[in-house]
Amino acid sequence: MKISVIGTGYVGLVAAAVFADFGNDVLCADIDAGKIESIRAGKLPIFEPGLQPLVEHNVAAGRLRFTTSNAEAARHGDIIFMAVGTPTLGSDGAADLSFLFQAAAEVGRHLERPAIIVDKSTVPVGTAERITRILSEQTKQPFVVVSNPEFLKEGAAVDDFMHPDRIIIGTSDDAARQTLHRLYQPFCRTNDRMIFMDARSAELTKYACNAYLATRISFMNDMANLADSVGADIEMVRRGMGSDPRIGPKFLFPGVGYGGSCFPKDIRAILTTAREYGHTLEIVASAERINEAQKLVLVRKLRKHFDNDIAGKTFGVWGLAFKPNTDDIREAPALKIIRTLVADGAKIKMHDPEAGPNFLAALGDSVAPSCTLVDDPYEAAEGAHALLLVTEWREYRSPDFERLKRTMARPSLFDGRNQWDRVLLEGLGFFYSGIGR
């Protein structure tokens, strides 16, 4: 099939590469000329395991091309995927759809034959209808707008796309259903996981999924804080809960809160949508409040441990990305942690396998001078009064603790992901503090 993808972010670039890898003729567009030039030169704008070789292979095979022209993409594709960013707009949490609507209008102006326009971006309920109106004002060509939300996990996006656990397709048009069923059928050879519904239900499904998962995370963080107060071990509680088949073990890991490009943005957007329709979604609103407070749980523990005397001390931080296997630092808990510690007068030495440059650029001029980005995790711990584990990259799971103890100013470990063995570390002479332990 001839496919166009508008946008080269996590969703667009992964979708384009995987569709091409399955034999389709794919043209991927982005108006950012610098980004397209970098991709053509072999440098992707994001780090995502497995994506680089996938792009290189399909470019070499001639199935994947890149352009800065949305008009060219409109003329190329029988199916046009809209994977344009929808960031939060202002303080009310609404999704900024301006980039999506601009791209839709440009696509409409350059359609030369019937097309299926697939909304892959995460958008509020009713967006497919708004895009339909925009396109109708720009073209006389027949078209159908379909909602097809993505469910990709950063760090595993390629595998998620190739092996989806469900494919949501929102349309009432039979021909569009048949075409998209044919497109996605190679991804569902052993089990047809396509679920068809109306566009509004598809749009809400995406938000409902993320809201529920975020709520599970915040629930466990709330329980972890209670466990700290009552003297329980949240890890035992988690195992007991997860063994109940009605609950299951996933998304029950306490920590320093969620971040990234999806959960925070989508929670705010669904809360805004609810308010517009006269609802409050109190559980979801509570999940967001708990999450913002949880991002500072390690700061609160540090202040207590050092009797509120943070100024002048040096802290090592392991992990800056919002999760492992990505260089994405959007809404990363480490941002809030480090900014707060610097405001308290601390010095920071930090390490991350991939996200360091992005993180340093995001800190801001007032914070960055107090922070040092290093290439080796042990260098981040050298001379530190405490070491904070914020992102659970694999290389941090079994470090040389004896080496850490020799190089740190004080052997104090604050485990924001409950990755380490408290009994072992206390036996080695460390002060250990986890989440809910």
N, C-alpha and C positions, 0 to 999 in steps of 0.2 A: 504494500500500500504506500501511497505518497502521503507523508506526514510532515506537518510543520509544527515546531514547538517555539512559542514566544517566551523567552526568558531563559537565562543560563544559571539560575541559582541551583540549590540542592535538588529541587523537584524537576525543573526543566532540563538540566544537564543530565541527570540520571535517566529521566524518561527518554530523552533523545538517544542516549547511548544504548540503552537496553532495547528500545524499539528497533534501532538500526542493527543491533546484534542478532535480532530475530528475523532479519532479512528485509526489513522495510527500507524505503528510500526516504531519509529524514533530512530536513533542513531546519537548523536551529538558529533562531534570531535573537539578537540583543542590541539595543540602541547604544550601548556602551562600547564605543569603538576600541578603547583600550583593552577591555575584557576579551573581545573577540580576537583582537590581535594576539593577545597572550595565549589564548586557547589554540589558535592556529600555529603558534610557535611551540606548542607542547606543554605550556604551563597553565594548569587549571586554576581557576580562582578559588577553589575550595579543596580541602583535603577530605577525601572519602575513600576508604579502603576498596580497592578493586576498580575504581572508576578510571584512573589514568590509563591503564593498559586497555580497558574497554573502549575508551575514546580513540586511542591511537590505532587500535586494530580496525575499527570501523571506518575511521577516516582513510586509512590506507586501502581499505577494501572499496572505497568510493560510495559507501552507503550513508555516510554521515558528513554533512557539510555545515559551515557556519556563515552567517551573514549579519550585517548591521542593518539590514533593510526589512522592516516588518511588511512592506509592500511586496517584496520578493517572496517572503514566507506566505503571504496571503495568496499569491498566484500559484505557489507550488503545491500546497497541500489539499487533498480531498478531505482530510481530517486535520483540524488546526487546534492544537492544545495551547491554552492560555495558562502559562505558569509564571505569571508576573507577581512580584511581591505585593503583599497587602499589609504593610506595617501598621502599628497602632497610631492613630491620629489624635494628638492632643492628650489631655488629662482625663477625658471621659471614657477612654478605652475603645472607642469606635475604630473599626478597620478603615484604613485609608485606601479607598478603591480608585483613586484618581489615575494611578499608573495603569491599572487594569482597564479602565474605561477609555483612556487615551489609546491604548493598544487595540482595543476592540473597534474603536472608530476608524483607526488607520487600516485595520484588516478589512473592515466593511467597505471602505473607499476603493480597495484594490481587488475585491473578489471578482473573478472572471468566470466562475462556474459554480454550480451548487456545492455547498460545503457543510460539514458538521463542525461546529465550534464547540470545543470541549473545555469547560472551565475546570482546570486542575488546581487552581489557587484555592486557598482556604478563604471562603467568603461568607458573609452573613446571609441568612435566609432571604430569598427574594432577588438575589443578585442575577441569577440566570434570566429572570424576566427583565431586569434593567438592561442587561447586555443585549437582549433581544430587541428592545426599543432602540438602543443606540445603533445597532446594526441595521435595523429597518430604516433609519434615517439616512443611511449611507449607501445602501445598495438595493438593487432590484433583483439580485440573484436569490434563488431559493436557499435557505439555510435553516439549520436547527441548532439551538444552543442546548448543550447537555452538561449536567453537573457530574463530575467524576473525581471526587475528592481523593487526595493521596493519604496513605497511611504508612509513610516511610519513617524509619528510625534513623536519625543521623548516626553514622558509624556502622550501619548495616543496611544502608539504603539500596545498594545494588542488589543484594540478596533478597531484600524485601520486595523489590519490584519484580524480580525474576520468579520469586516463589511467594506470591501474595496469599494471605490467609483469607482475604475477601476482596472483591472488586465491586465497589458501589457505583451503579450507573443510574443517574437520575434523568429520565426523559419519558414522555408519553408518546413519542413518535416511533412507530413500529420499524420503519426503515432504518432510523438511527440505532435502534436497539440491535437489529440484525447486523449492521455494519460493525458496531463496537463489540458485539459478541464474536464476530469473525476475527477482529483485531486481537482480542484478548484470549481467544481460544487456545493458542499455543502455550499460554501461561497456566492453563488449567487442564492439562492432558489427563491427569489421574483423578481429578475431582473438580467439577464445575463449581467454582466459588463465586460466580457472578451473581449479584443481587440487584434486580431491577426495581426501581421505584420512581416516584415523581421527583422533580428537581428540588423542590423545597425540602422534602424529607431527606434527600441525599445531602443537601447543605447542612441541615441540622444534625445529621448523623455524625459528621466529622466533628462538630463542636461538642456533641454529647459524649463521644468517645474520649476526647481529650479532657473534658471537664471531669469525667468519672475517674480517669487515671490520675489526674492531678489531685482529686479528692482523696483517693487511696493513699497517695504519698503524704499529703498533709495530715490525714488521719493517723498514720503511723508515726509521723513526727510529733504529733500531739501526744500520742501514747508514750513515745520515747521520753518526752519531757516529764510526763507523769511518772514513768518508771524511775527516772533520776530522783524524783522527789520522794517516792515511797520505798526506794531501795530494791527495785526489781531489775531484772536483766531483760531488756527489750528483745534481745536475740532469742531468748527462750520463748518469750511471748510470741514473736514472729513465727517461730517454728510450730508452736501450738496452733496458732491461727491458720497458718498455711496448710496444715494437714487436714483441715476441714474442706471437703470437696465443694461445699457451697461458697467458700471464700477463695481458696487456691493460693499459691505462694507468690504470684507475680505482683510487682509494685507494692511490696510490703517492707521494703528496706528503708529504715530510717536514715537520715543524713542531714545535710545542710540546706535542703530545699531544692526544688527543681528550677531550671532555667531554660535557655535555648530559644529557638525561633518560633516554637509552636505553643507550648503550654501557657506561658505568661500572656502572650498576645491573644490566644484563642479564648482564654478564660475572661479577659477583659472585654473581648468582643461579644461573647455570649451574654455576659452580664449587661452590656449596653443594649443588646437586642431585647433581652427580657424586660428591661426598664421601658423600652419603647412600646412594649405590648402590655405594660402594667403588671409585670411580675418582678419578684425580687431575687429568686434563686438563692435563698439564704445559705444553703449548704455549700454551694459553689463560692459564694462571696466569703464564707468563713474559710474555705480552703485557701483562697488567695491571701487573706490576712495572715493565716498561720504560716504560709510559705514565706511571706516577706519577713516575718519575725524570725523564722527558722534560719534564714541566711546569716543571722548574727549569733547563732547559738555558740559557735566557737569563740567569738569575741567575748560573749558573756562569761564563758568558762575561763578564758585567759585572764580577764579582769579579776575574777574571783581568785584565781590561783596566784596572781601577782599582787593581790591586795590593792587593785586599782592603780598600781604603779607601772604603767606601760611605757611612759615617755623614756626615750633613750635606749630602749631595749631593741634587740634585733630578732626578728622571727623569720624562719624559713617556711616557705609555702610550696607544697608539692601539688601540682595540678591547677590549671587556670581555665581550661575549657569547661563548658557547662556539663560535659560528660566525656567519657573516654572515646577514643577513635574519631575525633573531629577536631578541627581548629576553630570551631564556632564559639565565640565568647559572649554572644548576645544573652543578656540577663543572667550571666554566669554568677553563681554565689560568690566566687573569688573576687569579683569586682567590688561588691559591697563589703566583704570582709576586709580587703586590703585598704580600701578608701577609709574605712572606719578606723582601722589600726593606725594608719598614717595620721589621721586627724587626732588620734590620742598621743601622737609623738613618736611612734615606733618607726624603725627601719625594717625594710622587707627585702629578703633575698628569695627569688622565686624561680621555679623551673616547671616546664611543661614540654612534652615531646613534640608538640605540633603548634600549640596556640600562642606561644610566647610573643612573637612580633605583633599579632593582632591584639593581644591583651595589652601590651605596652602602649600601643597607639591609642587604645580606648581609655586608658587611665586618666588622661588629661594632664595638662602642664603643671597643675598645682600638686599633683600626687606623684607623678613619675619620678621627680628628682629624689624622692625618698625610697625608690624601689630599684633593685638591681636584678636584671634578668640574666641567668647563668645557663650554661650548656650542660652542666652535670648536676644531677640531683644532690649528690653529696656536698658539692660546693654550696648549694643553697642552705644546707644544714650546718655548715662550718661556722663556728662562733655564735650560733643561734641560741637564744634563751629558751626557745620552744620551736618545735616543728609541727606544722599543721598539714594534715593530709586532707585536701579539699576535693580532688578529682581522682577516682580510683583507677588510674592507668595501670595496666598489668605489670609494668616494670617497678611499680611501687609496692607490690604485694609481699615480696619476700626480700627486703633489703638486708644489708649487712648491719645488723643492729649494734654489734660491737664497734664497728667503725663509726657509726653515728654517735655512740656514746663517747668515743675518744675525741671527736671533733666538735661536739656541741658545747656551748658555754654552760648549759644546764640540761641534763637529760630529761626533757619534758616533751611528751608526744600527745598531740591532740588529734585524735582519729575521727575525722568528719564523715567517714563511710563505714566504720566498724569493720575494717579489713584485717586488723592485727589482733594477735592473741594477747589479751590483757595479762593473763597469768604468767606467760613467758616473759613479757616485757617487765613486769614488776619484779620478777625473779632476777632479771638482769640489772635491776637498779634504776629503771626508768620510772618517772611519774607518767601514768597513762590515764587519759580521759577520752572516752568514746561518747556515743550518742545513746542515752538511755541505758547505760551500763553501770 
